């Protein structure tokens, strides 16, 4: 039973990241540079993408935060 719950949570997390990656592509017309944030946790990556989308700023590979456009 516990394994099923963990799988469901993992699927939810993937759907959440997928949702924000799609939102980023639609908003900025290009893929989010996921390799630039590979050293972050999944939670941190989703938060970075959310911040980019909500503040309408593309991600800058120089920092962990979005840059102004």
Residue, then its C-alpha position, 0 to 999 in steps of 0.5 A: x500500500x505504501x509503495x502505491x502511494x509513493x508511486x502516485x506522489x512521484x507521478x504527481x510530481x512529474x505531472x507538476x514539472x511537466x505542466x510548468x515546462x509546457x507553460x515555460x515553452x508556451x510563454x517564451x517559445x523555447x525550452x527551459x534549460x534544464x541542464x543548467x539546473x541539473x544540480x538542483x532538486x526537482x522541487x527547486x527546479x519547479x520553483x525556478x520555472x514557476x518564478x520565471x513564468x509568474x514574473x514573465x522572465x526567461x531563465x538566465x544560465x548565469x544564476x539560479x534565479x530568472x533574469x529580466x527580459 
